[in-house]
Amino acid sequence: MGRSMGAHEYVATLKGQKLRFPNLEEPVKNWPKGMSQHLEILNKVQHLDLLKLLGPGKAYDICESTDCPYFVCAWWPNADYDALRFAAQFITFLYLWDDDTDNPELTNLVSDLDASTAFRAKSVAHFERFLADRPLQAQPEKESPPATLKSFNPVGEGAAFRMTKGQRLKFLGELVRYMDACDTEQRSELSGIAPTIQEYLPCRMGTSAAGSVVAILEYMLKIDLGDALRNDPDIKVVFDETVCLIAIMNDMFSLRRELRYPFFNNAVAVLYHEHQCLQTAVNETYKIVLSSAANLEAAEARLLARYPQRKGDLHAWIEGAKTMVTGNMAWSMHIRRYSLDISTLDGTSEVTI
């Protein structure tokens, strides 16, 4: 029984096994996809930015392996250059922040709960300066923030001046959810006890940080759903299922990388603890993906039927959410961070964990 070994030790038994990806293309076969024409210039600008911010070294190499320009160009292929620049700066910040707190190769915070908690609190205070009710009118920070938090400044300034209050507060709320979920996950890893899938999924909705990325979708598309529509239950279904699809697919793509440490907060790893069989764990993970895609499409149909007068904005926003999912799939197969070396997700590709 896996649980008798200790979660870190048991999840390490995945190493060397073969993971065959399910047919992830099937549930999203009619969803839009694309690649921005701005990729080449964004690549040059963003990598120079990253080099100025970090200098050469391991932190630069690890963040560069995520290829943030490719990320935003696949997730928002029709956005204009300025919006893509904003998004690339934000995604870069997210990966820098994640590596600053969650990568044992770069930080001691992984095993220091008190220091991590303090850094998360400092991070939330920094976000609030830009995104809260009266942005940029708070008292100046008493001490200069670390480089990672400084990298959020251009994102925060862009949001403060260009997002509506409702959009900004949604963005802030999702960043806070990310911070809170990272706290829950760290406590789980330090406990050495794997969560159940029922415990894991709500936490994963936060730790993926995908919610904060979906929160900028309106800005990227230059639309404003408005507070009433933004808070509609079916909009929340589309929002949450988009987050779920990105997060749970990402768990499959990133499993091999996470086992380097080894972390066990991953849907496949959690289900492996439960079933003691990798293929069963993958099959159960796939069921979550199928259910999530079906729920999103059902909510889309209800929204378009209920709000015919808002059909243009709704269609654009939902198509944008779907493109984030297909963009995530394309980016995940492309990046060195995961080194999957696969070209399709039609159910025939596999990797050795």
HELIX and SHEET records of a PDB file:
HELIX    1   1 GLY A    2  MET A    5  5                                   4    
HELIX    2   2 ALA A    7  VAL A   11  1                                   5    
HELIX    3   3 ALA A   12  LEU A   14  5                                   3    
HELIX    4   4 GLU A   26  VAL A   28  5                                   3    
HELIX    5   5 LEU A   39  LEU A   54  1                                  16    
HELIX    6   6 LYS A   58  GLU A   64  1                                   7    
HELIX    7   7 CYS A   68  TRP A   75  1                                   8    
HELIX    8   8 TYR A   81  ASP A  102  1                                  22    
HELIX    9   9 LEU A  109  SER A  111  5                                   3    
HELIX   10  10 LEU A  113  LEU A  131  1                                  19    
HELIX   11  11 ALA A  147  LYS A  150  1                                   4    
HELIX   12  12 ASN A  153  ARG A  162  1                                  10    
HELIX   13  13 LYS A  165  SER A  191  1                                  27    
HELIX   14  14 ILE A  197  THR A  207  1                                  11    
HELIX   15  15 ALA A  210  VAL A  214  1                                   5    
HELIX   16  16 LEU A  217  LEU A  221  1                                   5    
HELIX   17  17 ASP A  227  ARG A  230  1                                   4    
HELIX   18  18 PRO A  233  GLU A  258  1                                  26    
HELIX   19  19 ALA A  267  HIS A  275  1                                   9    
HELIX   20  20 LEU A  278  ARG A  306  1                                  29    
HELIX   21  21 PRO A  308  ARG A  310  5                                   3    
HELIX   22  22 LYS A  311  HIS A  334  1                                  24    
SHEET    1   A 2 LYS A  18  ARG A  20  0                                        
SHEET    2   A 2 GLU A 350  THR A 352 -1                                        
END                                                                             
